[in-house]
Protein backbone atom coordinates (compact mmCIF):
# COMPACT_ATOMS: atom_id res chain seq x y z
CA UNK A 1 0.00 0.00 0.00
CA UNK A 2 1.67 3.20 -1.18
CA UNK A 3 -0.01 6.11 0.56
CA UNK A 4 1.69 8.77 -1.57
CA UNK A 5 0.67 7.11 -4.84
CA UNK A 6 -2.89 6.67 -3.58
CA UNK A 7 -3.21 10.38 -2.77
CA UNK A 8 -1.75 11.49 -6.09
CA UNK A 9 -4.08 9.13 -7.97
CA UNK A 10 -7.11 10.21 -5.94
CA UNK A 11 -6.47 13.94 -6.32
CA UNK A 12 -6.08 13.49 -10.07
CA UNK A 13 -9.64 12.07 -10.16
CA UNK A 14 -11.25 14.75 -8.00
CA UNK A 15 -12.71 17.90 -9.56
CA UNK A 16 -10.67 20.93 -8.49
CA UNK A 17 -13.60 22.35 -6.50
CA UNK A 18 -13.83 19.22 -4.30
CA UNK A 19 -11.84 19.22 -1.04
CA UNK A 20 -10.21 15.97 0.07
CA UNK A 21 -10.31 15.10 3.77
CA UNK A 22 -7.88 12.23 4.37
CA UNK A 23 -9.50 10.11 7.09
CA UNK A 24 -6.61 9.21 9.36
CA UNK A 25 -8.48 7.70 12.31
CA UNK A 26 -6.57 4.80 13.93
CA UNK A 27 -3.58 5.48 11.64
CA UNK A 28 -0.13 6.11 13.16
CA UNK A 29 1.63 9.45 12.80
CA UNK A 30 4.22 7.85 10.48
CA UNK A 31 1.54 7.02 7.90
CA UNK A 32 -0.17 10.39 8.23
CA UNK A 33 3.22 12.06 7.70
CA UNK A 34 3.59 10.13 4.45
CA UNK A 35 0.34 11.72 3.29
CA UNK A 36 1.49 15.10 4.62
CA UNK A 37 4.75 14.85 2.70
CA UNK A 38 2.74 14.25 -0.47
CA UNK A 39 1.06 17.61 0.09
CA UNK A 40 -2.10 16.57 1.95
CA UNK A 41 -2.98 19.07 4.68
CA UNK A 42 -6.53 18.18 5.74
CA UNK A 43 -7.05 15.15 7.96
CA UNK A 44 -10.22 13.76 9.55
CA UNK A 45 -10.48 11.96 12.88
CA UNK A 46 -13.46 10.50 14.72
CA UNK A 47 -12.09 10.45 18.29
CA UNK A 48 -11.32 13.80 19.88
CA UNK A 49 -8.53 12.65 22.20
CA UNK A 50 -6.76 10.74 19.41
CA UNK A 51 -6.96 13.85 17.23
CA UNK A 52 -5.65 16.06 20.05
CA UNK A 53 -2.70 13.71 20.56
CA UNK A 54 -1.84 13.79 16.85
CA UNK A 55 -2.20 17.59 16.81
CA UNK A 56 0.52 17.92 19.45
CA UNK A 57 2.91 15.64 17.53
CA UNK A 58 2.39 16.86 13.99
CA UNK A 59 3.09 20.00 11.90
CA UNK A 60 0.91 22.96 12.79
CA UNK A 61 -0.19 23.79 9.24
CA UNK A 62 -2.49 20.75 9.26
CA UNK A 63 -6.25 21.36 9.28
CA UNK A 64 -7.87 18.86 11.63
CA UNK A 65 -11.49 17.94 10.93
CA UNK A 66 -13.63 16.15 13.50
CA UNK A 67 -15.81 13.81 11.45
CA UNK A 68 -17.28 11.47 14.08
CA UNK A 69 -20.21 11.69 16.47
CA UNK A 70 -19.32 14.05 19.32
CA UNK A 71 -19.85 13.87 23.06
CA UNK A 72 -20.34 17.38 24.43
CA UNK A 73 -17.99 16.81 27.38
CA UNK A 74 -15.06 16.17 24.99
CA UNK A 75 -15.43 19.38 22.94
CA UNK A 76 -12.99 21.25 25.20
CA UNK A 77 -10.11 19.01 24.10
CA UNK A 78 -10.35 20.04 20.44
CA UNK A 79 -11.60 23.61 20.78
CA UNK A 80 -8.09 25.16 20.75
CA UNK A 81 -7.21 23.82 17.30
CA UNK A 82 -9.98 22.04 15.34
CA UNK A 83 -10.59 23.56 11.88
CA UNK A 84 -14.00 22.08 11.04
CA UNK A 85 -16.52 19.99 12.98
CA UNK A 86 -18.55 17.90 10.54
CA UNK A 87 -21.25 16.06 12.45
CA UNK A 88 -23.16 18.64 14.51
CA UNK A 89 -26.59 17.20 15.21
CA UNK A 90 -28.12 19.33 17.96
CA UNK A 91 -28.41 22.87 19.32
CA UNK A 92 -27.08 21.56 22.65
CA UNK A 93 -23.83 20.49 20.96
CA UNK A 94 -23.56 23.79 19.09
CA UNK A 95 -23.92 25.69 22.35
CA UNK A 96 -21.08 23.69 23.90
CA UNK A 97 -18.86 24.27 20.84
CA UNK A 98 -19.66 28.00 21.06
CA UNK A 99 -18.83 28.03 24.79
CA UNK A 100 -15.46 26.33 24.28
CA UNK A 101 -14.67 28.46 21.21
CA UNK A 102 -15.28 31.60 23.28
CA UNK A 103 -12.90 30.32 25.99
CA UNK A 104 -10.23 29.91 23.30
CA UNK A 105 -11.02 33.24 21.62
CA UNK A 106 -11.89 31.44 18.38
CA UNK A 107 -14.73 31.11 15.91
CA UNK A 108 -15.14 27.41 15.10
CA UNK A 109 -16.56 26.30 11.77
CA UNK A 110 -19.23 23.60 11.81
CA UNK A 111 -21.37 21.52 9.47
CA UNK A 112 -24.89 20.44 10.39
CA UNK A 113 -25.58 16.75 9.85
CA UNK A 114 -28.72 15.83 7.92
CA UNK A 115 -29.85 12.23 8.37
CA UNK A 116 -30.09 10.74 4.88
CA UNK A 117 -29.34 7.05 5.55
CA UNK A 118 -32.02 4.44 6.12
CA UNK A 119 -29.96 2.83 8.91
CA UNK A 120 -31.08 3.56 12.45
CA UNK A 121 -27.45 3.67 13.61
CA UNK A 122 -26.70 6.81 11.61
CA UNK A 123 -26.95 10.12 13.44
CA UNK A 124 -28.27 13.41 12.12
CA UNK A 125 -31.20 15.80 12.14
CA UNK A 126 -34.23 15.84 9.89
CA UNK A 127 -34.77 18.81 7.58
CA UNK A 128 -37.29 20.63 9.74
CA UNK A 129 -34.97 20.33 12.77
CA UNK A 130 -32.18 22.08 10.84
CA UNK A 131 -34.45 24.93 9.74
CA UNK A 132 -35.80 25.24 13.27
CA UNK A 133 -32.26 25.39 14.65
CA UNK A 134 -31.04 27.98 12.12
CA UNK A 135 -34.03 30.25 12.78
CA UNK A 136 -34.08 29.93 16.58
CA UNK A 137 -33.32 32.92 18.76
CA UNK A 138 -30.85 30.83 20.78
CA UNK A 139 -28.83 30.00 17.67
CA UNK A 140 -28.61 33.67 16.71
CA UNK A 141 -26.87 34.41 20.03
CA UNK A 142 -23.98 32.02 19.28
CA UNK A 143 -21.20 34.34 18.15
CA UNK A 144 -18.25 31.93 18.24
CA UNK A 145 -19.44 29.34 15.73
CA UNK A 146 -19.95 29.57 11.99
CA UNK A 147 -22.19 27.16 10.09
CA UNK A 148 -20.25 26.51 6.88
CA UNK A 149 -22.60 23.94 5.38
CA UNK A 150 -24.09 20.48 5.67
CA UNK A 151 -22.85 16.91 5.87
CA UNK A 152 -24.45 13.52 5.52
CA UNK A 153 -23.60 9.82 5.62
CA UNK A 154 -25.31 7.52 3.17
CA UNK A 155 -26.48 4.01 3.93
CA UNK A 156 -23.71 1.38 3.88
CA UNK A 157 -24.84 -0.37 0.71
CA UNK A 158 -23.72 -1.28 -2.81
CA UNK A 159 -27.10 -0.16 -4.20
CA UNK A 160 -26.08 2.81 -6.34
CA UNK A 161 -29.69 3.90 -6.88
CA UNK A 162 -30.23 4.16 -3.15
CA UNK A 163 -26.95 6.06 -2.68
CA UNK A 164 -27.94 8.45 -5.47
CA UNK A 165 -31.33 9.10 -3.86
CA UNK A 166 -29.78 9.77 -0.45
CA UNK A 167 -27.08 12.10 -1.78
CA UNK A 168 -29.62 13.90 -3.96
CA UNK A 169 -31.86 14.47 -0.94
CA UNK A 170 -28.98 16.24 0.82
CA UNK A 171 -28.02 18.17 -2.30
CA UNK A 172 -31.59 19.39 -2.82
CA UNK A 173 -31.85 20.62 0.76
CA UNK A 174 -28.43 22.27 0.50
CA UNK A 175 -29.09 24.07 -2.79
CA UNK A 176 -32.51 25.23 -1.57
CA UNK A 177 -31.08 26.90 1.54
CA UNK A 178 -27.41 27.67 0.83
CA UNK A 179 -27.88 31.27 -0.29
CA UNK A 180 -30.23 32.21 2.51
CA UNK A 181 -27.95 30.78 5.21
CA UNK A 182 -24.59 31.49 3.46
CA UNK A 183 -23.64 27.80 3.20
CA UNK A 184 -20.64 26.86 1.05
CA UNK A 185 -19.71 23.28 1.98
CA UNK A 186 -21.51 20.03 1.23
CA UNK A 187 -19.58 17.17 2.85
CA UNK A 188 -20.72 13.77 1.59
CA UNK A 189 -19.00 10.74 0.14
CA UNK A 190 -16.43 8.28 1.52
CA UNK A 191 -14.04 5.73 0.00
CA UNK A 192 -16.80 3.46 -1.30
CA UNK A 193 -19.23 6.04 -2.64
CA UNK A 194 -17.45 9.37 -3.22
CA UNK A 195 -17.80 9.31 -7.05
CA UNK A 196 -21.59 9.11 -6.66
CA UNK A 197 -21.53 11.83 -4.00
CA UNK A 198 -19.53 14.13 -6.30
CA UNK A 199 -22.01 13.53 -9.11
CA UNK A 200 -24.68 14.83 -6.72
CA UNK A 201 -22.86 18.01 -5.81
CA UNK A 202 -20.49 17.11 -2.97
CA UNK A 203 -17.80 19.73 -2.38
CA UNK A 204 -15.91 17.74 0.28
CA UNK A 205 -15.19 14.00 0.46
CA UNK A 206 -13.94 12.01 3.44
CA UNK A 207 -11.64 9.25 2.19
CA UNK A 208 -9.75 6.84 4.43
CA UNK A 209 -9.29 3.26 3.22
CA UNK A 210 -8.65 4.32 -0.40
CA UNK A 211 -5.62 6.23 0.94
CA UNK A 212 -4.40 4.34 3.99
CA UNK A 213 -5.89 0.88 3.47
CA UNK A 214 -8.42 -0.75 5.78
CA UNK A 215 -8.43 0.68 9.26
CA UNK A 216 -7.41 -1.25 12.33
CA UNK A 217 -10.56 -1.96 14.37
CA UNK A 218 -8.60 -3.39 17.31
CA UNK A 219 -7.44 0.08 18.40
URMONOR-V362311 format. One line per field, one symbol per residue. psi: psi as a letter, one per 20 degrees, with the letter a starting at -180 (. if undefined). burial: 1 if it has 16 or more other ideal C-beta (glycine too) atoms within 10 Angstrom, else 0. A space follows every 50 residues. Layout:
psi = ???
burial = ???
//
This chain:
psi = oogggggggghhhpqhipppooojpiqqhghhhgggiiipipqpqjpghg ghghghhrqjjppppoirqpphiihhhihiiphpoglpjqhgghhggggh gghjlropqqqpopoiqiphiprrqrghggggghjqhggiioijqpohbq qqprqnqjohgggggghhgggggghhihghjlqjpooqpagijhhgghik jpipqopfhigirqqoii.
burial = 00100110010001000111111111100011011101010111110101 11011001000101111101000111111011011111111011111111 11000001111111111000010110101100110000100101101111 11110000000011011011101100100000101111111011011101 1111111101110000000
//
